[in-house]
Amino acid sequence: MFHKIEVNGEGAAPLYKWLKSEQPGDADSADITWNFEKFLVDGTGNVVQRFAPQTTPEEVAEVISGLR
């Protein structure tokens, strides 16, 4: 459970490959750029939005509230 995994490149974990394919982001590359980048996944497994590392939990909560 606490094993280090890759999130970018050929060795990226399948979960992160899928998340990035669903929400590639705004940059030239879909790569995860820094720790604390966040993905919001709804209850049916759809990737709703991708958030930059500097996005606060309160900002994510606003998006979640809008989904209800």
C-alpha positions as YAML, in Angstrom:
chain: A
units: angstrom
residues:
- id: 1
  name: MET
  ca: [0.00, 0.00, 0.00]
- id: 2
  name: PHE
  ca: [2.85, 2.39, 0.67]
- id: 3
  name: HIS
  ca: [5.05, 1.39, -2.23]
- id: 4
  name: LYS
  ca: [6.32, 4.19, -4.45]
- id: 5
  name: ILE
  ca: [4.77, 4.20, -7.92]
- id: 6
  name: GLU
  ca: [5.41, 6.13, -11.09]
- id: 7
  name: VAL
  ca: [2.78, 8.61, -12.25]
- id: 8
  name: ASN
  ca: [4.39, 9.72, -15.53]
- id: 9
  name: GLY
  ca: [6.20, 8.02, -18.37]
- id: 10
  name: GLU
  ca: [6.28, 4.44, -19.60]
- id: 11
  name: GLY
  ca: [6.25, 3.01, -16.08]
- id: 12
  name: ALA
  ca: [3.23, 4.99, -14.91]
- id: 13
  name: ALA
  ca: [0.72, 3.05, -12.83]
- id: 14
  name: PRO
  ca: [-2.44, 2.13, -14.77]
- id: 15
  name: LEU
  ca: [-4.59, 4.28, -12.47]
- id: 16
  name: TYR
  ca: [-2.61, 7.41, -13.33]
- id: 17
  name: LYS
  ca: [-2.51, 6.58, -17.03]
- id: 18
  name: TRP
  ca: [-6.31, 6.38, -16.95]
- id: 19
  name: LEU
  ca: [-6.78, 9.55, -14.86]
- id: 20
  name: LYS
  ca: [-4.54, 11.55, -17.21]
- id: 21
  name: SER
  ca: [-6.27, 10.19, -20.31]
- id: 22
  name: GLU
  ca: [-9.65, 11.28, -18.92]
- id: 23
  name: GLN
  ca: [-8.45, 14.73, -17.77]
- id: 24
  name: PRO
  ca: [-5.25, 15.64, -19.63]
- id: 25
  name: GLY
  ca: [-5.01, 19.12, -18.12]
- id: 26
  name: ASP
  ca: [-4.26, 22.47, -19.71]
- id: 27
  name: ALA
  ca: [-0.51, 22.18, -20.24]
- id: 28
  name: ASP
  ca: [1.36, 20.93, -23.31]
- id: 29
  name: SER
  ca: [1.70, 17.56, -21.61]
- id: 30
  name: ALA
  ca: [-0.76, 15.49, -19.59]
- id: 31
  name: ASP
  ca: [2.04, 14.68, -17.13]
- id: 32
  name: ILE
  ca: [1.46, 15.25, -13.45]
- id: 33
  name: THR
  ca: [3.65, 18.22, -12.68]
- id: 34
  name: TRP
  ca: [3.94, 18.22, -8.90]
- id: 35
  name: ASN
  ca: [2.81, 16.54, -5.69]
- id: 36
  name: PHE
  ca: [-0.72, 17.25, -4.56]
- id: 37
  name: GLU
  ca: [-2.20, 17.42, -8.06]
- id: 38
  name: LYS
  ca: [-5.76, 16.20, -7.57]
- id: 39
  name: PHE
  ca: [-8.38, 14.34, -9.59]
- id: 40
  name: LEU
  ca: [-12.07, 14.35, -8.67]
- id: 41
  name: VAL
  ca: [-13.85, 11.08, -9.51]
- id: 42
  name: ASP
  ca: [-17.61, 10.80, -9.04]
- id: 43
  name: GLY
  ca: [-19.51, 7.89, -7.55]
- id: 44
  name: THR
  ca: [-19.93, 6.19, -10.92]
- id: 45
  name: GLY
  ca: [-16.23, 6.34, -11.77]
- id: 46
  name: ASN
  ca: [-16.20, 9.35, -14.09]
- id: 47
  name: VAL
  ca: [-13.24, 11.68, -13.80]
- id: 48
  name: VAL
  ca: [-14.95, 15.01, -13.26]
- id: 49
  name: GLN
  ca: [-12.06, 17.44, -12.98]
- id: 50
  name: ARG
  ca: [-8.33, 17.77, -12.51]
- id: 51
  name: PHE
  ca: [-6.93, 20.33, -10.08]
- id: 52
  name: ALA
  ca: [-3.54, 22.01, -9.91]
- id: 53
  name: PRO
  ca: [-1.39, 21.42, -6.81]
- id: 54
  name: GLN
  ca: [-2.13, 24.87, -5.42]
- id: 55
  name: THR
  ca: [-5.91, 24.27, -5.48]
- id: 56
  name: THR
  ca: [-7.22, 24.36, -1.93]
- id: 57
  name: PRO
  ca: [-9.52, 21.76, -0.40]
- id: 58
  name: GLU
  ca: [-12.15, 24.50, -0.11]
- id: 59
  name: GLU
  ca: [-12.04, 25.07, -3.88]
- id: 60
  name: VAL
  ca: [-12.48, 21.35, -4.50]
- id: 61
  name: ALA
  ca: [-15.39, 21.33, -2.02]
- id: 62
  name: GLU
  ca: [-17.13, 24.03, -4.08]
- id: 63
  name: VAL
  ca: [-16.95, 21.82, -7.18]
- id: 64
  name: ILE
  ca: [-18.24, 18.84, -5.21]
- id: 65
  name: SER
  ca: [-21.15, 20.91, -3.90]
- id: 66
  name: GLY
  ca: [-22.04, 21.86, -7.46]
- id: 67
  name: LEU
  ca: [-22.32, 18.20, -8.43]
- id: 68
  name: ARG
  ca: [-25.11, 17.46, -5.97]
...
